[in-house]
Amino acid sequence: MEETKKVCPSCIHKTKERSEQERRNMLNRLSRIEGQVRGIRKMVENDVYCPDILIQVSAVNAALNSFNKVLLAEHIRSCVAEDIREGKEETIDELVLVLQKLMK
């Protein structure tokens, strides 16, 4: 029996196949960010001085922003470009909505 991806028919969740290298790079970045967040938690548990914690939170925000930039660039190069070539103009509207949410 052939394995198929199960998607709720009432959901619009899409998937994207990534190369092993792309997946590994993304997961490595996220693991580093997780480590930073755990470090912040320990700082709070150890009553570290507020400005020191704030600096670490800022570093996590920068790491997440960097992750977003890489992911967005890959999305535009692959998914968006492919959909436009296929004539799926609604992808542009979807991209505009994503950009609006990222820029809040």
C-alpha positions, 0 to 999 in steps of 0.5 A: 500500500502506497503511503500518502500524506493525510491532510484534513480536508477542511484545513488548508495546511500545505507542506513543502519538501525540503532537501536534507541539507536545508532541513538540517540547517534549519533544525540546527539554527532552531536548536541553537535558539532553543539553547539560548531560551533555556539559558534565559530560563536558567538566568531567571531561575538564578535571579540574574540581573535584569539587563543581562537577561534583556540582552540575551532576549535581544540575542534570541530575537535577532536569531529568530529574525535571522531564521525568518529571513533565511526561511522567507528567502527560500520560500520566495525562491522556491514556492512563490517562484514556482507558483507564479510560473504555474500562474497561481497569482493568489500566491502573491496575495499570500506572500503579502499577508505573510510580509504584513504579519512579519512587519508588525 
